Amino acid sequence: MAMNVSAVMLMLTIVVVLIRRSSLKLGHAVVCALLGFYLASSSIAPSISQLTTNLAGMLNGLKL
């Protein structure tokens, strides 16, 4: 659960920065958010969740 909240906060921060810099219009951000909600309720949602979990685990295992 903590990873999901962190990922959401990171993406929200990126969207806010892009909107403030006028790189992303508010309408585009709304469309992206709606796409996310529709993807979350689709049959591909478990695959996306597994992919992000694996990616986070891989990044966590990197030794810098």
mmJSON file of the N, C-alpha and C atoms, coordinates in Angstrom:
{"data_MODEL":{"atom_site":{
"group_PDB":["ATOM","ATOM","ATOM","ATOM","ATOM","ATOM","ATOM","ATOM","ATOM","ATOM","ATOM","ATOM","ATOM","ATOM","ATOM","ATOM","ATOM","ATOM","ATOM","ATOM","ATOM","ATOM","ATOM","ATOM","ATOM","ATOM","ATOM","ATOM","ATOM","ATOM","ATOM","ATOM","ATOM","ATOM","ATOM","ATOM","ATOM","ATOM","ATOM","ATOM","ATOM","ATOM","ATOM","ATOM","ATOM","ATOM","ATOM","ATOM","ATOM","ATOM","ATOM","ATOM","ATOM","ATOM","ATOM","ATOM","ATOM","ATOM","ATOM","ATOM","ATOM","ATOM","ATOM","ATOM","ATOM","ATOM","ATOM","ATOM","ATOM","ATOM","ATOM","ATOM","ATOM","ATOM","ATOM","ATOM","ATOM","ATOM","ATOM","ATOM","ATOM","ATOM","ATOM","ATOM","ATOM","ATOM","ATOM","ATOM","ATOM","ATOM","ATOM","ATOM","ATOM","ATOM","ATOM","ATOM","ATOM","ATOM","ATOM","ATOM","ATOM","ATOM","ATOM","ATOM","ATOM","ATOM","ATOM","ATOM","ATOM","ATOM","ATOM","ATOM","ATOM","ATOM","ATOM","ATOM","ATOM","ATOM","ATOM","ATOM","ATOM","ATOM","ATOM","ATOM","ATOM","ATOM","ATOM","ATOM","ATOM","ATOM","ATOM","ATOM","ATOM","ATOM","ATOM","ATOM","ATOM","ATOM","ATOM","ATOM","ATOM","ATOM","ATOM","ATOM","ATOM","ATOM","ATOM","ATOM","ATOM","ATOM","ATOM","ATOM","ATOM","ATOM","ATOM","ATOM","ATOM","ATOM","ATOM","ATOM","ATOM","ATOM","ATOM","ATOM","ATOM","ATOM","ATOM","ATOM","ATOM","ATOM","ATOM","ATOM","ATOM","ATOM","ATOM","ATOM","ATOM","ATOM","ATOM","ATOM","ATOM","ATOM","ATOM","ATOM","ATOM","ATOM","ATOM","ATOM","ATOM","ATOM","ATOM","ATOM"],
"id":[1,2,3,4,5,6,7,8,9,10,11,12,13,14,15,16,17,18,19,20,21,22,23,24,25,26,27,28,29,30,31,32,33,34,35,36,37,38,39,40,41,42,43,44,45,46,47,48,49,50,51,52,53,54,55,56,57,58,59,60,61,62,63,64,65,66,67,68,69,70,71,72,73,74,75,76,77,78,79,80,81,82,83,84,85,86,87,88,89,90,91,92,93,94,95,96,97,98,99,100,101,102,103,104,105,106,107,108,109,110,111,112,113,114,115,116,117,118,119,120,121,122,123,124,125,126,127,128,129,130,131,132,133,134,135,136,137,138,139,140,141,142,143,144,145,146,147,148,149,150,151,152,153,154,155,156,157,158,159,160,161,162,163,164,165,166,167,168,169,170,171,172,173,174,175,176,177,178,179,180,181,182,183,184,185,186,187,188,189,190,191,192],
"type_symbol":["N","C","C","N","C","C","N","C","C","N","C","C","N","C","C","N","C","C","N","C","C","N","C","C","N","C","C","N","C","C","N","C","C","N","C","C","N","C","C","N","C","C","N","C","C","N","C","C","N","C","C","N","C","C","N","C","C","N","C","C","N","C","C","N","C","C","N","C","C","N","C","C","N","C","C","N","C","C","N","C","C","N","C","C","N","C","C","N","C","C","N","C","C","N","C","C","N","C","C","N","C","C","N","C","C","N","C","C","N","C","C","N","C","C","N","C","C","N","C","C","N","C","C","N","C","C","N","C","C","N","C","C","N","C","C","N","C","C","N","C","C","N","C","C","N","C","C","N","C","C","N","C","C","N","C","C","N","C","C","N","C","C","N","C","C","N","C","C","N","C","C","N","C","C","N","C","C","N","C","C","N","C","C","N","C","C","N","C","C","N","C","C"],
"label_atom_id":["N","CA","C","N","CA","C","N","CA","C","N","CA","C","N","CA","C","N","CA","C","N","CA","C","N","CA","C","N","CA","C","N","CA","C","N","CA","C","N","CA","C","N","CA","C","N","CA","C","N","CA","C","N","CA","C","N","CA","C","N","CA","C","N","CA","C","N","CA","C","N","CA","C","N","CA","C","N","CA","C","N","CA","C","N","CA","C","N","CA","C","N","CA","C","N","CA","C","N","CA","C","N","CA","C","N","CA","C","N","CA","C","N","CA","C","N","CA","C","N","CA","C","N","CA","C","N","CA","C","N","CA","C","N","CA","C","N","CA","C","N","CA","C","N","CA","C","N","CA","C","N","CA","C","N","CA","C","N","CA","C","N","CA","C","N","CA","C","N","CA","C","N","CA","C","N","CA","C","N","CA","C","N","CA","C","N","CA","C","N","CA","C","N","CA","C","N","CA","C","N","CA","C","N","CA","C","N","CA","C","N","CA","C","N","CA","C","N","CA","C","N","CA","C"],
"label_alt_id":[null,null,null,null,null,null,null,null,null,null,null,null,null,null,null,null,null,null,null,null,null,null,null,null,null,null,null,null,null,null,null,null,null,null,null,null,null,null,null,null,null,null,null,null,null,null,null,null,null,null,null,null,null,null,null,null,null,null,null,null,null,null,null,null,null,null,null,null,null,null,null,null,null,null,null,null,null,null,null,null,null,null,null,null,null,null,null,null,null,null,null,null,null,null,null,null,null,null,null,null,null,null,null,null,null,null,null,null,null,null,null,null,null,null,null,null,null,null,null,null,null,null,null,null,null,null,null,null,null,null,null,null,null,null,null,null,null,null,null,null,null,null,null,null,null,null,null,null,null,null,null,null,null,null,null,null,null,null,null,null,null,null,null,null,null,null,null,null,null,null,null,null,null,null,null,null,null,null,null,null,null,null,null,null,null,null,null,null,null,null,null,null],
"label_comp_id":["MET","MET","MET","ALA","ALA","ALA","MET","MET","MET","ASN","ASN","ASN","VAL","VAL","VAL","SER","SER","SER","ALA","ALA","ALA","VAL","VAL","VAL","MET","MET","MET","LEU","LEU","LEU","MET","MET","MET","LEU","LEU","LEU","THR","THR","THR","ILE","ILE","ILE","VAL","VAL","VAL","VAL","VAL","VAL","VAL","VAL","VAL","LEU","LEU","LEU","ILE","ILE","ILE","ARG","ARG","ARG","ARG","ARG","ARG","SER","SER","SER","SER","SER","SER","LEU","LEU","LEU","LYS","LYS","LYS","LEU","LEU","LEU","GLY","GLY","GLY","HIS","HIS","HIS","ALA","ALA","ALA","VAL","VAL","VAL","VAL","VAL","VAL","CYS","CYS","CYS","ALA","ALA","ALA","LEU","LEU","LEU","LEU","LEU","LEU","GLY","GLY","GLY","PHE","PHE","PHE","TYR","TYR","TYR","LEU","LEU","LEU","ALA","ALA","ALA","SER","SER","SER","SER","SER","SER","SER","SER","SER","ILE","ILE","ILE","ALA","ALA","ALA","PRO","PRO","PRO","SER","SER","SER","ILE","ILE","ILE","SER","SER","SER","GLN","GLN","GLN","LEU","LEU","LEU","THR","THR","THR","THR","THR","THR","ASN","ASN","ASN","LEU","LEU","LEU","ALA","ALA","ALA","GLY","GLY","GLY","MET","MET","MET","LEU","LEU","LEU","ASN","ASN","ASN","GLY","GLY","GLY","LEU","LEU","LEU","LYS","LYS","LYS","LEU","LEU","LEU"],
"label_asym_id":["A","A","A","A","A","A","A","A","A","A","A","A","A","A","A","A","A","A","A","A","A","A","A","A","A","A","A","A","A","A","A","A","A","A","A","A","A","A","A","A","A","A","A","A","A","A","A","A","A","A","A","A","A","A","A","A","A","A","A","A","A","A","A","A","A","A","A","A","A","A","A","A","A","A","A","A","A","A","A","A","A","A","A","A","A","A","A","A","A","A","A","A","A","A","A","A","A","A","A","A","A","A","A","A","A","A","A","A","A","A","A","A","A","A","A","A","A","A","A","A","A","A","A","A","A","A","A","A","A","A","A","A","A","A","A","A","A","A","A","A","A","A","A","A","A","A","A","A","A","A","A","A","A","A","A","A","A","A","A","A","A","A","A","A","A","A","A","A","A","A","A","A","A","A","A","A","A","A","A","A","A","A","A","A","A","A","A","A","A","A","A","A"],
"label_entity_id":["1","1","1","1","1","1","1","1","1","1","1","1","1","1","1","1","1","1","1","1","1","1","1","1","1","1","1","1","1","1","1","1","1","1","1","1","1","1","1","1","1","1","1","1","1","1","1","1","1","1","1","1","1","1","1","1","1","1","1","1","1","1","1","1","1","1","1","1","1","1","1","1","1","1","1","1","1","1","1","1","1","1","1","1","1","1","1","1","1","1","1","1","1","1","1","1","1","1","1","1","1","1","1","1","1","1","1","1","1","1","1","1","1","1","1","1","1","1","1","1","1","1","1","1","1","1","1","1","1","1","1","1","1","1","1","1","1","1","1","1","1","1","1","1","1","1","1","1","1","1","1","1","1","1","1","1","1","1","1","1","1","1","1","1","1","1","1","1","1","1","1","1","1","1","1","1","1","1","1","1","1","1","1","1","1","1","1","1","1","1","1","1"],
"label_seq_id":[1,1,1,2,2,2,3,3,3,4,4,4,5,5,5,6,6,6,7,7,7,8,8,8,9,9,9,10,10,10,11,11,11,12,12,12,13,13,13,14,14,14,15,15,15,16,16,16,17,17,17,18,18,18,19,19,19,20,20,20,21,21,21,22,22,22,23,23,23,24,24,24,25,25,25,26,26,26,27,27,27,28,28,28,29,29,29,30,30,30,31,31,31,32,32,32,33,33,33,34,34,34,35,35,35,36,36,36,37,37,37,38,38,38,39,39,39,40,40,40,41,41,41,42,42,42,43,43,43,44,44,44,45,45,45,46,46,46,47,47,47,48,48,48,49,49,49,50,50,50,51,51,51,52,52,52,53,53,53,54,54,54,55,55,55,56,56,56,57,57,57,58,58,58,59,59,59,60,60,60,61,61,61,62,62,62,63,63,63,64,64,64],
"pdbx_PDB_ins_code":[null,null,null,null,null,null,null,null,null,null,null,null,null,null,null,null,null,null,null,null,null,null,null,null,null,null,null,null,null,null,null,null,null,null,null,null,null,null,null,null,null,null,null,null,null,null,null,null,null,null,null,null,null,null,null,null,null,null,null,null,null,null,null,null,null,null,null,null,null,null,null,null,null,null,null,null,null,null,null,null,null,null,null,null,null,null,null,null,null,null,null,null,null,null,null,null,null,null,null,null,null,null,null,null,null,null,null,null,null,null,null,null,null,null,null,null,null,null,null,null,null,null,null,null,null,null,null,null,null,null,null,null,null,null,null,null,null,null,null,null,null,null,null,null,null,null,null,null,null,null,null,null,null,null,null,null,null,null,null,null,null,null,null,null,null,null,null,null,null,null,null,null,null,null,null,null,null,null,null,null,null,null,null,null,null,null,null,null,null,null,null,null],
"Cartn_x":[0.822,0.0,0.863,1.968,2.82,3.425,3.767,4.329,3.296,2.063,1.017,0.804,0.81,0.623,1.808,3.018,4.206,4.178,3.794,3.731,2.683,1.549,0.49,0.966,1.635,2.124,3.188,4.063,5.079,4.435,3.483,2.817,2.015,1.359,0.604,1.533,2.685,3.658,4.133,4.412,4.845,3.767,2.517,1.414,1.255,1.353,1.214,2.339,3.565,4.687,4.473,4.033,3.801,2.68,1.644,0.55,1.048,1.821,2.316,3.284,4.03,4.973,4.306,3.033,2.229,2.626,3.32,3.636,2.446,1.615,0.453,-0.759,-1.73,-2.952,-3.842,-4.688,-5.572,-6.458,-6.949,-7.784,-7.04,-5.767,-4.959,-4.771,-4.564,-4.4,-5.674,-6.822,-8.096,-8.271,-7.925,-8.031,-7.111,-5.892,-4.956,-5.502,-6.101,-6.668,-7.833,-8.693,-9.812,-9.314,-8.267,-7.682,-7.181,-6.563,-6.085,-7.217,-8.336,-9.477,-10.056,-10.144,-10.662,-9.707,-8.406,-7.445,-7.509,-7.739,-7.81,-8.984,-10.042,-11.208,-11.232,-10.183,-10.151,-9.507,-9.5,-8.914,-7.392,-6.812,-5.356,-4.78,-5.617,-5.162,-4.222,-4.504,-3.559,-2.174,-2.133,-0.844,-0.064,-0.752,-0.098,0.408,-0.393,0.012,1.236,1.246,2.386,3.639,3.487,4.618,5.215,4.368,4.887,5.529,4.971,5.563,6.938,7.045,8.334,9.351,8.919,9.811,10.305,9.416,9.806,10.786,10.552,11.468,12.84,12.849,14.114,14.883,14.186,14.835,15.333,14.59,14.974,16.24,16.422,17.567,18.841,18.779,19.972,20.938,22.204,23.235,23.951,23.864,24.51,25.768],
"Cartn_y":[-1.199,0.0,1.258,1.237,2.422,2.754,1.728,1.986,2.651,2.228,2.827,4.292,4.628,6.01,6.844,6.312,7.042,7.266,6.263,6.391,7.421,7.415,8.383,9.8,9.976,11.307,11.788,10.891,11.26,11.684,10.889,11.227,12.513,12.715,13.943,15.152,15.035,16.121,16.443,15.418,15.631,16.336,15.916,16.534,18.0,18.291,19.679,20.541,20.03,20.79,21.03,20.016,20.18,21.168,21.157,22.113,23.533,23.726,25.062,25.6,24.729,25.171,25.272,25.06,25.119,24.07,23.035,21.934,20.991,21.006,20.13,20.973,20.967,21.727,20.949,21.646,21.028,19.974,20.246,19.27,17.976,18.096,16.904,16.101,16.793,16.11,15.362,15.971,15.311,14.064,14.151,12.982,11.863,12.219,11.221,10.566,11.362,10.819,9.876,10.268,9.402,8.097,8.184,6.979,6.061,6.636,5.839,5.131,5.82,5.193,4.062,4.272,3.223,2.034,2.297,1.201,0.415,1.116,0.449,-0.513,-0.246,-1.125,-2.127,-2.129,-3.045,-4.368,-5.298,-6.614,-6.578,-5.501,-5.386,-4.811,-4.37,-3.751,-4.643,-5.949,-6.78,-6.859,-6.873,-6.912,-5.618,-4.488,-3.197,-3.124,-3.598,-3.595,-4.478,-5.651,-6.559,-5.941,-5.292,-4.652,-3.549,-2.706,-1.619,-2.16,-3.22,-3.843,-4.416,-5.104,-5.662,-4.567,-3.498,-2.388,-1.726,-1.527,-0.929,-1.843,-3.141,-4.084,-4.07,-3.966,-3.912,-2.641,-1.501,-0.243,-0.263,-0.918,-1.005,-1.863,-2.833,-3.731,-3.179,-2.024,-1.439,-0.933,-1.239,-0.748,0.406,1.588,2.762,3.128],
"Cartn_z":[0.0,0.0,0.0,0.752,0.832,-0.523,-1.31,-2.627,-3.521,-3.445,-4.269,-3.932,-2.658,-2.239,-2.696,-2.568,-3.007,-4.513,-5.266,-6.722,-7.122,-6.461,-6.762,-6.446,-5.321,-4.959,-5.943,-6.389,-7.366,-8.684,-9.165,-10.428,-10.301,-9.168,-8.946,-8.958,-8.329,-8.318,-9.732,-10.518,-11.904,-12.708,-12.548,-13.289,-12.881,-11.597,-11.129,-11.702,-11.697,-12.257,-13.745,-14.469,-15.902,-16.197,-15.377,-15.574,-15.309,-14.259,-13.915,-14.959,-15.601,-16.628,-17.994,-18.065,-19.291,-20.313,-19.887,-20.788,-20.916,-19.906,-19.875,-19.533,-20.398,-20.151,-19.184,-18.491,-17.51,-18.164,-19.354,-20.063,-20.346,-20.703,-20.95,-19.666,-18.555,-17.275,-16.882,-17.15,-16.843,-17.693,-18.973,-19.853,-19.366,-18.953,-18.434,-17.166,-16.286,-15.058,-15.369,-16.293,-16.671,-17.298,-18.117,-18.687,-17.578,-16.564,-15.431,-14.706,-14.503,-13.838,-14.69,-15.993,-16.864,-16.936,-16.961,-16.954,-15.652,-14.544,-13.245,-13.165,-13.9,-13.852,-15.001,-15.831,-16.969,-16.58,-17.522,-17.258,-17.277,-17.767,-17.818,-16.513,-15.605,-14.36,-13.549,-13.375,-12.618,-13.272,-14.589,-15.288,-15.073,-15.116,-14.883,-13.448,-12.517,-11.114,-10.902,-11.499,-11.37,-11.985,-13.138,-13.811,-12.938,-12.358,-11.525,-10.246,-9.691,-8.508,-8.834,-9.961,-10.367,-10.653,-11.297,-11.596,-10.311,-9.361,-8.08,-7.344,-7.387,-6.76,-7.423,-8.751,-9.471,-9.116,-9.081,-8.719,-7.275,-6.412,-5.005,-4.85,-5.726,-5.637,-6.255,-6.906,-7.521,-6.466,-6.646,-5.751,-6.43,-5.863,-6.459,-5.732],
"occupancy":[1.0,1.0,1.0,1.0,1.0,1.0,1.0,1.0,1.0,1.0,1.0,1.0,1.0,1.0,1.0,1.0,1.0,1.0,1.0,1.0,1.0,1.0,1.0,1.0,1.0,1.0,1.0,1.0,1.0,1.0,1.0,1.0,1.0,1.0,1.0,1.0,1.0,1.0,1.0,1.0,1.0,1.0,1.0,1.0,1.0,1.0,1.0,1.0,1.0,1.0,1.0,1.0,1.0,1.0,1.0,1.0,1.0,1.0,1.0,1.0,1.0,1.0,1.0,1.0,1.0,1.0,1.0,1.0,1.0,1.0,1.0,1.0,1.0,1.0,1.0,1.0,1.0,1.0,1.0,1.0,1.0,1.0,1.0,1.0,1.0,1.0,1.0,1.0,1.0,1.0,1.0,1.0,1.0,1.0,1.0,1.0,1.0,1.0,1.0,1.0,1.0,1.0,1.0,1.0,1.0,1.0,1.0,1.0,1.0,1.0,1.0,1.0,1.0,1.0,1.0,1.0,1.0,1.0,1.0,1.0,1.0,1.0,1.0,1.0,1.0,1.0,1.0,1.0,1.0,1.0,1.0,1.0,1.0,1.0,1.0,1.0,1.0,1.0,1.0,1.0,1.0,1.0,1.0,1.0,1.0,1.0,1.0,1.0,1.0,1.0,1.0,1.0,1.0,1.0,1.0,1.0,1.0,1.0,1.0,1.0,1.0,1.0,1.0,1.0,1.0,1.0,1.0,1.0,1.0,1.0,1.0,1.0,1.0,1.0,1.0,1.0,1.0,1.0,1.0,1.0,1.0,1.0,1.0,1.0,1.0,1.0,1.0,1.0,1.0,1.0,1.0,1.0],
"B_iso_or_equiv":[0.0,0.0,0.0,0.0,0.0,0.0,0.0,0.0,0.0,0.0,0.0,0.0,0.0,0.0,0.0,0.0,0.0,0.0,0.0,0.0,0.0,0.0,0.0,0.0,0.0,0.0,0.0,0.0,0.0,0.0,0.0,0.0,0.0,0.0,0.0,0.0,0.0,0.0,0.0,0.0,0.0,0.0,0.0,0.0,0.0,0.0,0.0,0.0,0.0,0.0,0.0,0.0,0.0,0.0,0.0,0.0,0.0,0.0,0.0,0.0,0.0,0.0,0.0,0.0,0.0,0.0,0.0,0.0,0.0,0.0,0.0,0.0,0.0,0.0,0.0,0.0,0.0,0.0,0.0,0.0,0.0,0.0,0.0,0.0,0.0,0.0,0.0,0.0,0.0,0.0,0.0,0.0,0.0,0.0,0.0,0.0,0.0,0.0,0.0,0.0,0.0,0.0,0.0,0.0,0.0,0.0,0.0,0.0,0.0,0.0,0.0,0.0,0.0,0.0,0.0,0.0,0.0,0.0,0.0,0.0,0.0,0.0,0.0,0.0,0.0,0.0,0.0,0.0,0.0,0.0,0.0,0.0,0.0,0.0,0.0,0.0,0.0,0.0,0.0,0.0,0.0,0.0,0.0,0.0,0.0,0.0,0.0,0.0,0.0,0.0,0.0,0.0,0.0,0.0,0.0,0.0,0.0,0.0,0.0,0.0,0.0,0.0,0.0,0.0,0.0,0.0,0.0,0.0,0.0,0.0,0.0,0.0,0.0,0.0,0.0,0.0,0.0,0.0,0.0,0.0,0.0,0.0,0.0,0.0,0.0,0.0,0.0,0.0,0.0,0.0,0.0,0.0],
"pdbx_formal_charge":[null,null,null,null,null,null,null,null,null,null,null,null,null,null,null,null,null,null,null,null,null,null,null,null,null,null,null,null,null,null,null,null,null,null,null,null,null,null,null,null,null,null,null,null,null,null,null,null,null,null,null,null,null,null,null,null,null,null,null,null,null,null,null,null,null,null,null,null,null,null,null,null,null,null,null,null,null,null,null,null,null,null,null,null,null,null,null,null,null,null,null,null,null,null,null,null,null,null,null,null,null,null,null,null,null,null,null,null,null,null,null,null,null,null,null,null,null,null,null,null,null,null,null,null,null,null,null,null,null,null,null,null,null,null,null,null,null,null,null,null,null,null,null,null,null,null,null,null,null,null,null,null,null,null,null,null,null,null,null,null,null,null,null,null,null,null,null,null,null,null,null,null,null,null,null,null,null,null,null,null,null,null,null,null,null,null,null,null,null,null,null,null],
"auth_seq_id":[1,1,1,2,2,2,3,3,3,4,4,4,5,5,5,6,6,6,7,7,7,8,8,8,9,9,9,10,10,10,11,11,11,12,12,12,13,13,13,14,14,14,15,15,15,16,16,16,17,17,17,18,18,18,19,19,19,20,20,20,21,21,21,22,22,22,23,23,23,24,24,24,25,25,25,26,26,26,27,27,27,28,28,28,29,29,29,30,30,30,31,31,31,32,32,32,33,33,33,34,34,34,35,35,35,36,36,36,37,37,37,38,38,38,39,39,39,40,40,40,41,41,41,42,42,42,43,43,43,44,44,44,45,45,45,46,46,46,47,47,47,48,48,48,49,49,49,50,50,50,51,51,51,52,52,52,53,53,53,54,54,54,55,55,55,56,56,56,57,57,57,58,58,58,59,59,59,60,60,60,61,61,61,62,62,62,63,63,63,64,64,64],
"auth_comp_id":["MET","MET","MET","ALA","ALA","ALA","MET","MET","MET","ASN","ASN","ASN","VAL","VAL","VAL","SER","SER","SER","ALA","ALA","ALA","VAL","VAL","VAL","MET","MET","MET","LEU","LEU","LEU","MET","MET","MET","LEU","LEU","LEU","THR","THR","THR","ILE","ILE","ILE","VAL","VAL","VAL","VAL","VAL","VAL","VAL","VAL","VAL","LEU","LEU","LEU","ILE","ILE","ILE","ARG","ARG","ARG","ARG","ARG","ARG","SER","SER","SER","SER","SER","SER","LEU","LEU","LEU","LYS","LYS","LYS","LEU","LEU","LEU","GLY","GLY","GLY","HIS","HIS","HIS","ALA","ALA","ALA","VAL","VAL","VAL","VAL","VAL","VAL","CYS","CYS","CYS","ALA","ALA","ALA","LEU","LEU","LEU","LEU","LEU","LEU","GLY","GLY","GLY","PHE","PHE","PHE","TYR","TYR","TYR","LEU","LEU","LEU","ALA","ALA","ALA","SER","SER","SER","SER","SER","SER","SER","SER","SER","ILE","ILE","ILE","ALA","ALA","ALA","PRO","PRO","PRO","SER","SER","SER","ILE","ILE","ILE","SER","SER","SER","GLN","GLN","GLN","LEU","LEU","LEU","THR","THR","THR","THR","THR","THR","ASN","ASN","ASN","LEU","LEU","LEU","ALA","ALA","ALA","GLY","GLY","GLY","MET","MET","MET","LEU","LEU","LEU","ASN","ASN","ASN","GLY","GLY","GLY","LEU","LEU","LEU","LYS","LYS","LYS","LEU","LEU","LEU"],
"auth_asym_id":["A","A","A","A","A","A","A","A","A","A","A","A","A","A","A","A","A","A","A","A","A","A","A","A","A","A","A","A","A","A","A","A","A","A","A","A","A","A","A","A","A","A","A","A","A","A","A","A","A","A","A","A","A","A","A","A","A","A","A","A","A","A","A","A","A","A","A","A","A","A","A","A","A","A","A","A","A","A","A","A","A","A","A","A","A","A","A","A","A","A","A","A","A","A","A","A","A","A","A","A","A","A","A","A","A","A","A","A","A","A","A","A","A","A","A","A","A","A","A","A","A","A","A","A","A","A","A","A","A","A","A","A","A","A","A","A","A","A","A","A","A","A","A","A","A","A","A","A","A","A","A","A","A","A","A","A","A","A","A","A","A","A","A","A","A","A","A","A","A","A","A","A","A","A","A","A","A","A","A","A","A","A","A","A","A","A","A","A","A","A","A","A"],
"auth_atom_id":["N","CA","C","N","CA","C","N","CA","C","N","CA","C","N","CA","C","N","CA","C","N","CA","C","N","CA","C","N","CA","C","N","CA","C","N","CA","C","N","CA","C","N","CA","C","N","CA","C","N","CA","C","N","CA","C","N","CA","C","N","CA","C","N","CA","C","N","CA","C","N","CA","C","N","CA","C","N","CA","C","N","CA","C","N","CA","C","N","CA","C","N","CA","C","N","CA","C","N","CA","C","N","CA","C","N","CA","C","N","CA","C","N","CA","C","N","CA","C","N","CA","C","N","CA","C","N","CA","C","N","CA","C","N","CA","C","N","CA","C","N","CA","C","N","CA","C","N","CA","C","N","CA","C","N","CA","C","N","CA","C","N","CA","C","N","CA","C","N","CA","C","N","CA","C","N","CA","C","N","CA","C","N","CA","C","N","CA","C","N","CA","C","N","CA","C","N","CA","C","N","CA","C","N","CA","C","N","CA","C","N","CA","C","N","CA","C","N","CA","C","N","CA","C"],
"pdbx_PDB_model_num":[1,1,1,1,1,1,1,1,1,1,1,1,1,1,1,1,1,1,1,1,1,1,1,1,1,1,1,1,1,1,1,1,1,1,1,1,1,1,1,1,1,1,1,1,1,1,1,1,1,1,1,1,1,1,1,1,1,1,1,1,1,1,1,1,1,1,1,1,1,1,1,1,1,1,1,1,1,1,1,1,1,1,1,1,1,1,1,1,1,1,1,1,1,1,1,1,1,1,1,1,1,1,1,1,1,1,1,1,1,1,1,1,1,1,1,1,1,1,1,1,1,1,1,1,1,1,1,1,1,1,1,1,1,1,1,1,1,1,1,1,1,1,1,1,1,1,1,1,1,1,1,1,1,1,1,1,1,1,1,1,1,1,1,1,1,1,1,1,1,1,1,1,1,1,1,1,1,1,1,1,1,1,1,1,1,1,1,1,1,1,1,1]
}}}
